[in-house]
Amino acid sequence: MHYLPQIGFVLLALTASWLFAVKIGEIRYNILLGKEEYLTDQSPKRWKNLLLLAFGQKKMFKNPLVAVMHFVVYAGFIIINLEVLEIILDGLLGTHRLFFPLLGNVYTWLINGFEVLAVGVLLFCIVFLIRRNLLKIKRFISKDLNGWPRSDANYILITEIILMSLFLTMNAADLQLQSMGQEHYHQTGSFLISGMLQPYLSGMSAGSLVTLERTCWWLHIAGIFAFLNYLPYSKHLHILLAFPNAYYARLTPQGTMHNMPEVQKEVLYAMQPETAPADAAAPAHFGAKDVFELSWKSLLDAYSCTECGRCTAACPANLTGKKLSPRMIMMATRDRLDTVGKNSRKNKSFIPDGKTLLHDYISVEELRACTTCNACVEACPVSISPLDIITELRRSLIMEESNAPQEWNSTFSNIENNFAPWKFSPDERDKWTEGVG
């Protein structure tokens, strides 16, 4: 019976870890369905991006007040959960506050720091709930978030509030048990925040306090394991993926259009037929019609999306009432990728399901509204590029389906026949210079 709590903890930890690993493996599989793209050059710049954009949240500080609150919630939650290491070891070994004998006063100082951060996380999560649900900020009440996405954000904020409350209550009960000389509850010095809560527990018996402290301990660690397994199903997966996504960000200047080797070869062969090999095969396809024709980085972008809506709020097409929402581009890509990934894993390879990312998830109207201005890319706090997905889908739309507005088609026709946007024969292009001195 003495070992039952340890056995229960081991089973809980192993189950949670296994479920998390399986889901992360599925997401990795899905991302690697994308086309290869080399993004490992300029390592110093990439590490700088990781530190400034992912951990430092550099882009968030365009709105300093919100940035500070978000940073406290994000960094605070990560730092506080360093204590999870002690909780895990206590659970495995059947000990209580294992690190206190090793760290002494440093331990008390650390817990006090954790508690101050916990209060910050708790208060700012309440502020974020108010911003989302009462202040009706435009990007949070957008129809983009109807249904599950809106609930998802609230669930995470409420979970963090509960976890921080459990942490503080657990420490307050622990302090009260220490003051009563209860066995196994070492004197750890005073805790700043939970010390303020301790007097409210002074009327409880030792047995009730032990029950409260242990209940909070179990709910806290079980909540963290549950949170861990909820992340892969949530937009809050960016807590983990923001780091690799920032590291593997494209380092080319914004606005640079990536040439398509297939098109370059076709143009070369048209202008210099003698360079075309006799057995030259026609290109398989141009652009992307479905997710596995996108780069793996674009698929990583889809999973890293925070659904914050800053991209859509900055989009000039969206601001003028057009259907395009860069946030929805990323959400639609992720939804399609989940479907394709399940199909591929179940059948060992993808079996066509009669749907594609283009048309079934993202409409022609959305794609045509994009001005390729890069406002969405600039606004994204975690280096996501909806524009790369939009341009690849537009390439497929135009080059594979010849689906373009009529005014574009005349320009394309002129380029194809006259090698210029104008309706003049190449032989007559310089006639305007006749008579010029």
Secondary structure by P-SEA (a helix, b strand, c coil): ccaaaaaaaaaaaaaaaaaaaaaaaaaaaaaacccccccccaaaaaaaaaacccccccccccaaaaaaaaaaaaaaaaaaacaaaaaaaaaaaccccccccccaaaaaaaaaaaaaaaaaaaaaaaaaaaaacccccccccccccccaaaaaaaaaaaaaaaaaaaaaaaaaaaaaaaaacccccccccccccccccccccccccaaaaaaaaaaaaaaaaaaaaaaaaaccccccccccaaaaaaaacccccccbbbbbaaaaaaaaaaaccccccccccccccccccccccccaaaaaaaaacccccccccccccccccccccaaaaaaaaaaaaaaaaaaaaaaccccccccccccccccaaaaaaccccccccccccccccaaaaaaaaaaaaacccccccaaaaaaaaaaaccccccccccccccccccccc
